[in-house]
Amino acid sequence: MFHKSSVQDAPETPEAIEDGTISKTATWIEADAGIAHGPRYSPYQDGRASPSQSPPAKDWTNILAMIPQGPQPPMSYLEIAITLPSKATAELLFDHYAKNLNWVYHIIHVPTTRKQLLGVYESLEARQKPIGSHLALVATILAVAVYFKSKLLETAALREQEKGHCMKWSSFAQRALSEANHLTSPTLESLQTTIIMTQFLPNYGQNTSFASTLTHTAHMLQLHRVDSVRNRKLREETGYDAVELELKRRIWWYIVATDW
């Protein structure tokens, strides 16, 4: 038989407070990672039950449903420059991702991806379109960083504003992937983009069109054979990029592990 414990009335220790903070952090990370909420049927596009009702507030837990579907016109360098944040803001958000979120899935090499981010802005400064897969990866990292960073803001208005940026950059990343022909001409960056989207942003993980591309594109890049006898012998003869090789291994084993 259980009795009420006096522990309930005991003052909280610093360790208990810290444990509670960690628990809350883990809870909202897990909640954001996961459960898809299907839209309720409504004859009105904004989900109202009757025309007399006020339009509902935006549900930021379903970012995927808010992204426009269908073909989009090609992006110009000017549209890209207007949509992305300033270079200084982008670097701050990238640092936030690298320090606070990258540890969850080590599928990017921070110095390499930082160089790609700077390359995107260098292209824009030269009035040129950046490499599509690099743009997609950068936009996705910015979207994820601002999504989680917004949870630290104190006012609802600021949180809404930041999550609006998340939706905009998520949609932008999808367009960049499409323009880069990521299904027929995949790259490591397009795989990294898809993985980060499916693991960090709400409801992307439940979108089979995203998840089902991972194994297919990984096979196209021969990631499942990266350590075959033939490839190991070839590397001994011709040399190799150690960072690229390790990224290929991590991406492939991430895909294998999530399929188990």
C-alpha positions as a Markdown table, in Angstrom:
| # | Residue | x | y | z |
|---|---|---|---|---|
| 1 | Met | 0.0 | 0.0 | 0.0 |
| 2 | Phe | 1.3 | 3.4 | -1.0 |
| 3 | His | 1.3 | 6.4 | 1.3 |
| 4 | Lys | 1.7 | 10.0 | 0.4 |
| 5 | Ser | 5.3 | 10.9 | 0.7 |
| 6 | Ser | 6.7 | 13.9 | 2.4 |
| 7 | Val | 8.9 | 14.4 | -0.7 |
| 8 | Gln | 6.0 | 16.3 | -2.3 |
| 9 | Asp | 6.3 | 19.0 | 0.3 |
| 10 | Ala | 10.1 | 19.1 | 0.4 |
| 11 | Pro | 11.8 | 22.3 | -1.1 |
| 12 | Glu | 13.1 | 21.8 | -4.6 |
| 13 | Thr | 16.9 | 21.4 | -4.8 |
| 14 | Pro | 19.0 | 22.9 | -7.6 |
| 15 | Glu | 19.3 | 19.4 | -9.1 |
| 16 | Ala | 15.6 | 18.9 | -9.1 |
| 17 | Ile | 15.0 | 22.3 | -10.8 |
| 18 | Glu | 17.6 | 21.5 | -13.4 |
| 19 | Asp | 16.0 | 18.0 | -14.0 |
| 20 | Gly | 12.6 | 19.7 | -14.4 |
| 21 | Thr | 14.0 | 22.2 | -17.0 |
| 22 | Ile | 15.6 | 19.4 | -19.0 |
| 23 | Ser | 12.4 | 17.4 | -18.8 |
| 24 | Lys | 10.4 | 20.3 | -20.1 |
| 25 | Thr | 12.9 | 20.9 | -22.9 |
| 26 | Ala | 12.8 | 17.2 | -23.9 |
| 27 | Thr | 9.0 | 17.3 | -23.9 |
| 28 | Trp | 8.6 | 20.1 | -26.4 |
| 29 | Ile | 11.3 | 18.7 | -28.6 |
| 30 | Glu | 9.6 | 15.3 | -28.7 |
| 31 | Ala | 6.2 | 16.9 | -29.2 |
| 32 | Asp | 7.5 | 19.0 | -32.1 |
| 33 | Ala | 9.1 | 15.9 | -33.7 |
| 34 | Gly | 6.0 | 14.0 | -34.0 |
| 35 | Ile | 2.3 | 13.7 | -34.0 |
| 36 | Ala | 0.5 | 14.6 | -37.2 |
| 37 | His | -2.9 | 16.3 | -36.8 |
| 38 | Gly | -5.2 | 15.8 | -39.7 |
| 39 | Pro | -7.4 | 18.8 | -40.6 |
| 40 | Arg | -11.0 | 18.7 | -39.6 |
| 41 | Tyr | -13.6 | 18.8 | -42.4 |
| 42 | Ser | -15.1 | 22.2 | -43.0 |
| 43 | Pro | -16.9 | 23.6 | -46.0 |
| 44 | Tyr | -14.9 | 26.8 | -45.5 |
| 45 | Gln | -11.2 | 27.1 | -46.5 |
| 46 | Asp | -10.2 | 28.6 | -43.1 |
| 47 | Gly | -11.8 | 25.7 | -41.1 |
| 48 | Arg | -14.8 | 27.6 | -39.7 |
| 49 | Ala | -18.0 | 25.6 | -39.0 |
| 50 | Ser | -20.2 | 28.6 | -40.1 |
| 51 | Pro | -19.6 | 31.9 | -41.8 |
| 52 | Ser | -20.5 | 33.7 | -38.6 |
| 53 | Gln | -17.5 | 32.4 | -36.8 |
| 54 | Ser | -14.3 | 34.3 | -36.7 |
| 55 | Pro | -11.4 | 32.8 | -38.7 |
| 56 | Pro | -9.2 | 30.6 | -36.4 |
| 57 | Ala | -5.7 | 31.5 | -35.4 |
| 58 | Lys | -3.0 | 29.9 | -37.4 |
| 59 | Asp | -1.9 | 26.5 | -36.2 |
| 60 | Trp | 1.9 | 26.6 | -36.2 |
| 61 | Thr | 2.1 | 22.9 | -35.2 |
| 62 | Asn | 1.2 | 22.0 | -38.8 |
| 63 | Ile | 3.7 | 23.9 | -40.9 |
| 64 | Leu | 3.6 | 21.4 | -43.8 |
| 65 | Ala | -0.1 | 22.0 | -44.3 |
| 66 | Met | 0.4 | 25.8 | -44.6 |
| 67 | Ile | 3.0 | 25.5 | -47.4 |
| 68 | Pro | 1.5 | 26.2 | -50.8 |
| 69 | Gln | 1.3 | 23.1 | -53.0 |
| 70 | Gly | 1.7 | 22.9 | -56.8 |
| 71 | Pro | 4.2 | 24.2 | -59.2 |
| 72 | Gln | 6.1 | 27.4 | -58.4 |
| 73 | Pro | 7.8 | 29.8 | -60.8 |
| 74 | Pro | 11.7 | 29.7 | -60.9 |
| 75 | Met | 13.3 | 31.8 | -58.2 |
| 76 | Ser | 15.3 | 34.8 | -59.2 |
| 77 | Tyr | 18.4 | 36.0 | -57.2 |
| 78 | Leu | 16.4 | 39.0 | -56.2 |
| 79 | Glu | 13.5 | 36.9 | -54.7 |
| 80 | Ile | 16.1 | 34.8 | -52.9 |
| 81 | Ala | 17.8 | 37.9 | -51.5 |
| 82 | Ile | 14.5 | 39.3 | -50.3 |
| 83 | Thr | 13.3 | 36.1 | -48.7 |
| 84 | Leu | 16.4 | 35.2 | -46.8 |
| 85 | Pro | 17.5 | 37.1 | -43.7 |
| 86 | Ser | 20.5 | 39.3 | -43.6 |
| 87 | Lys | 23.9 | 37.6 | -43.7 |
| 88 | Ala | 24.5 | 38.6 | -40.0 |
| 89 | Thr | 21.1 | 37.2 | -38.9 |
| 90 | Ala | 21.7 | 34.0 | -40.9 |
| 91 | Glu | 25.1 | 33.5 | -39.2 |
| 92 | Leu | 23.5 | 34.0 | -35.8 |
| 93 | Leu | 20.8 | 31.4 | -36.6 |
| 94 | Phe | 23.3 | 29.0 | -38.0 |
| 95 | Asp | 25.4 | 29.3 | -34.8 |
| 96 | His | 22.2 | 28.6 | -32.8 |
| 97 | Tyr | 21.6 | 25.4 | -34.8 |
| 98 | Ala | 25.2 | 24.3 | -34.5 |
| 99 | Lys | 25.4 | 24.8 | -30.8 |
| 100 | Asn | 21.9 | 23.6 | -29.7 |
| 101 | Leu | 20.5 | 21.3 | -32.3 |
| 102 | Asn | 23.3 | 19.7 | -34.4 |
| 103 | Trp | 24.1 | 17.3 | -31.6 |
| 104 | Val | 20.8 | 15.5 | -32.1 |
| 105 | Tyr | 21.8 | 14.3 | -35.7 |
| 106 | His | 25.4 | 14.7 | -36.6 |
| 107 | Ile | 24.8 | 14.7 | -40.4 |
| 108 | Ile | 26.4 | 18.0 | -41.2 |
| 109 | His | 30.0 | 19.1 | -40.9 |
| 110 | Val | 29.7 | 22.5 | -39.3 |
| 111 | Pro | 32.7 | 24.2 | -41.0 |
| 112 | Thr | 31.7 | 22.9 | -44.4 |
| 113 | Thr | 28.0 | 23.9 | -44.1 |
| 114 | Arg | 29.1 | 27.3 | -42.7 |
| 115 | Lys | 31.2 | 27.8 | -45.9 |
| 116 | Gln | 28.2 | 26.9 | -48.0 |
| 117 | Leu | 26.1 | 29.4 | -46.2 |
| 118 | Leu | 28.7 | 32.1 | -46.8 |
| 119 | Gly | 28.8 | 30.9 | -50.5 |
| 120 | Val | 25.1 | 31.5 | -50.8 |
| 121 | Tyr | 25.4 | 35.1 | -49.7 |
| 122 | Glu | 28.5 | 35.7 | -51.8 |
| 123 | Ser | 26.5 | 34.6 | -54.9 |
| 124 | Leu | 23.7 | 37.0 | -53.9 |
| 125 | Glu | 26.1 | 39.8 | -53.5 |
| 126 | Ala | 27.4 | 39.1 | -57.0 |
| 127 | Arg | 23.7 | 39.1 | -58.3 |
| 128 | Gln | 23.9 | 35.4 | -59.0 |
| 129 | Lys | 21.6 | 32.5 | -58.0 |
| 130 | Pro | 23.3 | 30.2 | -55.4 |
| 131 | Ile | 23.7 | 26.5 | -55.9 |
| 132 | Gly | 20.3 | 25.1 | -55.4 |
| 133 | Ser | 21.1 | 22.3 | -53.0 |
| 134 | His | 23.2 | 24.6 | -50.9 |
| 135 | Leu | 20.4 | 27.1 | -50.8 |
| 136 | Ala | 17.9 | 24.4 | -49.7 |
| 137 | Leu | 20.2 | 23.2 | -46.9 |
| 138 | Val | 20.8 | 26.8 | -45.6 |
| 139 | Ala | 17.1 | 27.7 | -45.7 |
| 140 | Thr | 16.2 | 24.5 | -43.9 |
| 141 | Ile | 18.7 | 25.1 | -41.1 |
| 142 | Leu | 17.5 | 28.7 | -40.7 |
| 143 | Ala | 13.9 | 27.5 | -40.5 |
| 144 | Val | 14.7 | 24.9 | -37.9 |
| 145 | Ala | 16.9 | 27.3 | -35.9 |
| 146 | Val | 14.2 | 30.0 | -35.8 |
| 147 | Tyr | 11.5 | 27.5 | -35.0 |
| 148 | Phe | 13.2 | 26.3 | -31.8 |
| 149 | Lys | 14.6 | 29.7 | -31.0 |
| 150 | Ser | 11.1 | 31.2 | -31.1 |
| 151 | Lys | 10.2 | 29.0 | -28.1 |
| 152 | Leu | 12.6 | 31.0 | -26.0 |
| 153 | Leu | 10.8 | 34.2 | -26.7 |
| 154 | Glu | 8.6 | 35.7 | -24.0 |
| 155 | Thr | 5.7 | 37.3 | -26.0 |
| 156 | Ala | 3.2 | 35.5 | -28.2 |
| 157 | Ala | 3.6 | 38.2 | -30.9 |
| 158 | Leu | 7.3 | 37.6 | -31.3 |
| 159 | Arg | 6.8 | 33.8 | -31.3 |
| 160 | Glu | 4.2 | 34.2 | -34.1 |
| 161 | Gln | 6.5 | 36.4 | -36.1 |
| 162 | Glu | 9.5 | 34.0 | -35.8 |
| 163 | Lys | 7.4 | 31.0 | -36.7 |
| 164 | Gly | 6.2 | 32.9 | -39.7 |
| 165 | His | 9.8 | 33.0 | -40.8 |
| 166 | Cys | 10.0 | 29.3 | -40.2 |
| 167 | Met | 7.1 | 28.6 | -42.6 |
| 168 | Lys | 8.5 | 31.0 | -45.2 |
| 169 | Trp | 12.0 | 29.4 | -45.2 |
| 170 | Ser | 10.6 | 25.9 | -45.1 |
| 171 | Ser | 8.6 | 26.5 | -48.2 |
| 172 | Phe | 11.6 | 28.2 | -49.8 |
| 173 | Ala | 13.8 | 25.2 | -49.1 |
| 174 | Gln | 11.3 | 22.9 | -50.9 |
| 175 | Arg | 11.3 | 25.2 | -53.9 |
| 176 | Ala | 15.1 | 25.2 | -53.9 |
| 177 | Leu | 15.1 | 21.4 | -53.8 |
| 178 | Ser | 12.7 | 21.2 | -56.6 |
| 179 | Glu | 14.7 | 23.5 | -58.8 |
| 180 | Ala | 17.9 | 21.5 | -58.0 |
| 181 | Asn | 16.1 | 18.4 | -59.3 |
| 182 | His | 16.9 | 16.6 | -56.1 |
| 183 | Leu | 15.0 | 13.4 | -57.1 |
| 184 | Thr | 16.9 | 12.8 | -60.3 |
| 185 | Ser | 20.2 | 14.5 | -59.4 |
| 186 | Pro | 20.6 | 14.1 | -55.7 |
| 187 | Thr | 23.5 | 15.5 | -53.7 |
| 188 | Leu | 24.7 | 15.1 | -50.1 |
| 189 | Glu | 23.2 | 18.5 | -49.4 |
| 190 | Ser | 19.8 | 17.5 | -50.7 |
| 191 | Leu | 19.8 | 14.5 | -48.5 |
| 192 | Gln | 20.9 | 16.5 | -45.5 |
| 193 | Thr | 18.1 | 19.0 | -46.2 |
| 194 | Thr | 15.4 | 16.2 | -46.4 |
| 195 | Ile | 16.7 | 14.6 | -43.2 |
| 196 | Ile | 16.7 | 17.8 | -41.2 |
| 197 | Met | 13.2 | 18.7 | -42.4 |
| 198 | Thr | 11.8 | 15.3 | -41.5 |
| 199 | Gln | 13.3 | 15.2 | -38.1 |
| 200 | Phe | 13.0 | 18.7 | -36.8 |
| 201 | Leu | 10.0 | 20.4 | -38.4 |
| 202 | Pro | 6.4 | 19.5 | -37.4 |
| 203 | Asn | 4.6 | 17.0 | -39.6 |
| 204 | Tyr | 7.4 | 16.6 | -42.2 |
| 205 | Gly | 8.3 | 13.4 | -40.5 |
| 206 | Gln | 4.8 | 12.1 | -41.3 |
| 207 | Asn | 5.0 | 13.1 | -44.9 |
| 208 | Thr | 5.8 | 9.9 | -46.8 |
| 209 | Ser | 6.8 | 11.8 | -50.0 |
| 210 | Phe | 9.7 | 13.2 | -48.0 |
| 211 | Ala | 10.7 | 10.1 | -46.0 |
| 212 | Ser | 10.4 | 7.7 | -49.0 |
| 213 | Thr | 13.0 | 9.7 | -51.0 |
| 214 | Leu | 15.8 | 9.1 | -48.5 |
| 215 | Thr | 16.6 | 5.5 | -49.3 |
| 216 | His | 16.1 | 6.0 | -53.0 |
| 217 | Thr | 18.4 | 9.0 | -53.3 |
| 218 | Ala | 21.0 | 7.4 | -51.0 |
| 219 | His | 21.1 | 4.4 | -53.3 |
| 220 | Met | 21.5 | 6.7 | -56.3 |
| 221 | Leu | 24.6 | 8.2 | -54.6 |
| 222 | Gln | 25.8 | 4.7 | -53.8 |
| 223 | Leu | 26.0 | 5.5 | -50.1 |
| 224 | His | 25.2 | 1.8 | -49.3 |
| 225 | Arg | 28.4 | 0.8 | -51.0 |
| 226 | Val | 30.7 | 3.5 | -49.6 |
| 227 | Asp | 32.7 | 0.9 | -47.6 |
| 228 | Ser | 32.6 | -1.9 | -50.1 |
| 229 | Val | 35.8 | -3.8 | -50.9 |
| 230 | Arg | 35.9 | -2.2 | -54.3 |
| 231 | Asn | 35.4 | 1.4 | -53.0 |
| 232 | Arg | 38.0 | 1.0 | -50.2 |
| 233 | Lys | 40.5 | -0.2 | -52.7 |
| 234 | Leu | 39.7 | 2.7 | -55.0 |
| 235 | Arg | 40.2 | 5.2 | -52.2 |
| 236 | Glu | 43.6 | 3.7 | -51.5 |
| 237 | Glu | 44.6 | 4.2 | -55.1 |
| 238 | Thr | 43.2 | 7.6 | -55.7 |
| 239 | Gly | 42.8 | 9.3 | -52.3 |
| 240 | Tyr | 39.6 | 10.7 | -50.8 |
| 241 | Asp | 38.0 | 13.5 | -48.9 |
| 242 | Ala | 37.8 | 12.3 | -45.3 |
| 243 | Val | 35.0 | 14.8 | -44.4 |
| 244 | Glu | 32.9 | 13.8 | -47.4 |
| 245 | Leu | 33.5 | 10.1 | -46.7 |
| 246 | Glu | 32.4 | 10.4 | -43.0 |
| 247 | Leu | 29.3 | 12.4 | -44.0 |
| 248 | Lys | 28.3 | 9.7 | -46.4 |
| 249 | Arg | 28.7 | 7.1 | -43.7 |
| 250 | Arg | 26.6 | 9.1 | -41.2 |
| 251 | Ile | 23.8 | 9.8 | -43.6 |
| 252 | Trp | 23.6 | 6.2 | -44.7 |
| 253 | Trp | 23.6 | 4.8 | -41.2 |
| 254 | Tyr | 21.0 | 7.4 | -40.1 |
| 255 | Ile | 18.7 | 6.2 | -43.0 |
| 256 | Val | 19.3 | 2.5 | -42.0 |
| 257 | Ala | 18.7 | 3.2 | -38.3 |
| 258 | Thr | 15.4 | 5.0 | -38.9 |
| 259 | Asp | 14.2 | 2.1 | -41.1 |
| 260 | Trp | 14.7 | -0.5 | -38.4 |
